[in-house]
Amino acid sequence: MSSPLTTLPDPKFTPLHGGAALRWGVLAPGGIANSWVKTAHANTDQRVHAVASRSLERAQEFAAKHGIERAYGSYEELVADDGIDVVYIAAPHSEHLTLATLAISAGKHVLIEKPIALNAAEARQIKALAAAAGVFAMEAMWSRFLPQTSIVEQLMTDGALGDLKQVTASFGALFPYQPESRWFNPELGGGALLDIGVYPAWFAHFVLGAPDTVTARGSLADTGVDAQSVVVLEYASNAQAVVSMTMWAETSKAASISGTAARLEYSGEFFAPSGLRVFVGDAAPLVWNDETGFKWGDGLCYEAAAVAQHIADGLTESPLHTLDDTIAVLEVLDEARAQLGSR
């Protein structure tokens, strides 16, 4: 831009009400599924009509809690339900490829929790399966669909931040060490990089794209999975991204973008509803705050509305978060895990 930035653009996002409304099914009613269904029912026109678990009792309890009509004691029963348009897969990521294959083979559109799979190779399999079946498939990278993300995208597209030179993003949380839990068990795809590191890795990709080099340093848990790491991503443009993740401690979960014309910082957790501050020279920062009152998982509603509209529009991928985007992020995580020796 030829003149300094003086105002922030308005956010752009799929309206939560008044658009396409689909009939959803949920596979694996765990914690994230609870958050997703709660906000989708409370804040959008989307409705979950069926839920399936390997335990019929667990499915019935979830259905009763959320006012869901049908509960199944097997995943196969749900994907065979003609009254379901799209399936939300909320199982641990070690099960994503299996459940995605099941749903896609039944002709269902799929929204698959992040990370979409254990590695880039599995993600490519999901992409190929969905393309062959002609159904919609997307990783549930909900942060991409938040209003604040659209503001960042507009600022980058307009060149308001100048040439982008450095990106930082951090995600740390204190996980109790339980060797058999999905966080620390290698058989369940445990490790910080896949579970929480996917957020800062996605953010770096969102801003700068695929890196030319990946350098990872960190430490492993006793089970052999990565517990803490810093990953430096370098680009031909001389830009750098520094992303960090840990399961040993709480961090600020902050993110920033520094360009030659301005610096952008998140005022809260970058992956959840929060706010933005943009610093231009010595002027007071330009500020945008999310005024919805949404907290953390409430923001999952935006991706629900967006997916429904994408499907209604006849799309098989989201133009905002393509399967190639998902694969590129997993390629970074694959390389970082290999360098750390993570199981």
N, C-alpha and C positions, 0 to 999 in steps of 0.2 A: 504494500500500500504506500502511496506517496505521502500521506499525511498521518500523524500519530493517531492511534486508536483513542477515541473519546467515549464511546458507548459500547456495551456488549450486545450481541444479537439476541433476539428472543429464541427460546428453545423450540425445536421441532420434534414432534413425536407422534406416533399413531394414537388417535383419540381413544381413550379407555372405554367410552360408551358411544353407541350410535353406528358402529361399523359392523364388520362381519362378526358373527357369533357362531362358534363351532361346538360340536359335542365331543368332549374330551374323555379319555380314559387315562388312568394312572397306574403304572406298574411300579410296585415296591413302595408301600406307604410308610416311609420313614420320616425323619425330621425335616428334610428339605421339601419333601412332598407336602407335609403339613403346612409349612410356610407358604408354598406356592398356591395350594388350593385355597387357603384362607384369604390371601390377598386377591386372587383371581375372582373369587365369589364376592368379596366385599367391594372391589373397586373396578370391576369390568363386567361386560356382558357375557363373558365366557363361563361355561358351566361344565362341571365334571359329572358325567352320568354313570361311570363305572370305575371301580378300583379293584385291583387284583394283587394278591400276595400268595406266597407259598403256604401261608396259614389262612384258612378261611375265617377263623375267629378274628385275626388281626385285621383282615380286610373289612369284616363286618363292623368292627369297632371304629375304624377310620370312616367308613361310610356313614355310620350313625352320627359321628362327630360333625361331619361336614354336610349332611343332608344329601348324600349321594344315593341314587336309586338302586344300583346293583353292586353287589360284592361277589367276587369270585375267589375261589381257593386255588386257582392256577392261572398262570399268565396266558396259556393257550386259550382258555375260555374267553378272556377279555378280547384278545386280538381277533377272535372269531365273531365277536358281537357286531352285527350289522348297524347297530345304533351308535357306533363310535366312529368319528371322523379322523381324529388325531390322538396319538398316544404320547404321554409325557413319561419318559423313562427316568426314574429317580433312584435307581439302585446304585450301589457302589460301582465305581468305574471299572472294576474287574469283570462286571457282568454286562457292560454296555453293548459290546459287540454281539453277544449272544441274544440279548433281548431286542436289540435293533434289528438283527436278522429275522427274528421271529415276527416282529411287528411289520416290517417292510414286506416280508414274504406273504403276509396276509393282506397286503395292499393298504396298510395304514400309513398316514403321514406320521413323522416322528420329531419330537423335541427331546433331545438327549442331554441329561445333566453334564456339566463340565467336570473334568475333561471328557470329551466325547468318547475317548477310548484310552487304553493303556499306553499307546504309542502312535506314531504317525502311520505306521503300516496298517494298524487296525482301522484308523480313521479313513484311510484310502479305501479299505474294503467297504466301509459303510457308505462312502460316497458312490462307489461303483454299484452297490446293491440298490441304492435309492435311484440312481440314474437309470438303471435297467428296468426298475419297476415304475418309474415315472411318478414317484411320490416326493413330497417335500421332506427334507431332512435338515436339521440345524442343531448345533451345539447350544446349550442354554447359557450362553455368555450374556447374562442379563444386564451387566454393566453397560454393554454397548447400546442398549435401548433406553437408558435413562435420559431425561431431558438435559442434564448437565453435559452429557457426552456429545449431544448435538451442538451445543454451544462451542465446545472445544473443536469439533469438526469444522464448524463454520469459520472460526478464527484461523485455523490452519489453511483451509481452502482459500480464504481471502488474503492470505499472506500477512495477517495482522501481527503475527508474532515474529515475522522476519524469517531468516534462515534458521531452521531448527538445529540446535547444536548439542543439547544434552537433555536427557529424560531420566527421571528417577522414579522408582515406585517400590514400596515396601509393604510386606504383609507378614506379620508375626502374631502368633497366638500361643498361649501356653496349653499344650495338650498333655493330659496325664499319661505317663508312660505305662501303656498296657500292650504288651507284645502281640496279643492276638487281635487288637483293635484294627480297624481299617486304616488308621493313621500309621501304624508301625508294622503291620504284617505285610511282608513282601508278596505273599500270595494274593492279597487283596489290592495290590497296587499302592501300597503305603509309601509315605514319604512326603516331605513338604513341597517339593517341586510340582508334583501332580495334583495334590489336594488344594493347596493355597497359592503355590507359586504360579499357577496358571493365570491368576489375576494380574500380577505385575508383568508377566511375560506377554499376556495379551495387550496390556496397556502400551508397552514398548512397540509391539507390532502395529497397533492402531495408529501410533504417532509416526513411526519411522519405517515401518515395513519389515521385511526379512533382513536380518543382519548378514554381513559378509563373514564375520568371525564371532565365535562364542567362546568365552573363557569363564570357567566356573571354579570356585574355591569354596570348600565347606567341610562339614563333618557328618559322620554317619551315626545313627542310633545303633544300639547293640544288635538289633535284628538285621542290620545291613542296609536299611533304607536311609535315604538322605534326610537329615533332621534340620540342617541349617546351611544356608549357602548364600553367596553373593555371585551374581552372574553379570559379566560385562559384555555388552553387545556393541560391536563396532561396525561402521558403515563406510562405504566408499566416499560419502559426502563429508567425511571427517566428523560426523555426528557420533555420539556415544549414548548408550543407555546403561544404567546401572540398576539392576533389580535385585532385591533381597527378600529372603523368606526364612522363617524359623518356626519350629514347633516347640522351642525351648523358652520363649518369652513373648510377652505382649509388645508390639511395636505401634507406632503412630498410624500405620496404614496410610501413609501420605504418598502423594505423587506430585511431580512438577514437570513442566516443560519450559526450557530456557531457549529463547531465540535471540537473534541479533536486534530485534525491535522491541521485544517485551518478554516478560516472564509470567507464566501461569502457575498457580498453586491451588491445590484443593484445600478447602478449609476444614474438611472432615475426611472420613474414609472415602478414598477415591472410587471404590467399586460400588458404593452404596449411595442412596440419596444424601447429598450434602450441599456443598457450595463451592464457588470459585472466586479467586482473587487474581486480577491481572495487573501487573506492575509495568507501567510505561514511564521510563525515565525517573525523574524525581517527583512526579505527580502522585497524588493520593491514589491508592489502588481502586480499580473498577471492580465492583462486587456484585455477584449474583448468588442468591441463596434459594434453596428449594423451600418453598413456602407451603408445600402440601401437608407437612407434618409427618410424612412417611418416615419410618425408621427401618433400617436394614432391609429385612426380607419383604417389607411392604412393596419395595421397588420391583419385585419379581412380576408385578402385574403388567408392566410395560411390555415385556417380551411376550407375554401371553396374548395381548391385543395385537402386537405386531405380527406374530406367527399366524394368527387367525386371518389377518388381512392379507398377508403374503399368500396363504393358501387360497383364499377367495379370489385373489387376483391371478391365480393359475401359475404361481411361481413354484419352482422346486428347490430353490435356495433363497436365503435372505441376501439382498444386495448390500446390507449393512454388515453382516457377518457371514461371509461365504464359507463353504467347506474348505476351500483353499486357504482361507485365513486360519481356520482351525488347524489344518494340517501343518501350516508354516509355524504356528506356535508350538505344536507338539514336536516338530523337528528341533526347535531350540531346546525344549525340555529333554528330548531324547539325548541330545549332545551333552547337555549339562549333566544329566544323570550318568552318562557314560564316563565323563571326565572325573566325576566324584566316585565312581565305582559303586553306585547305588544298585542294590538288588532289585 
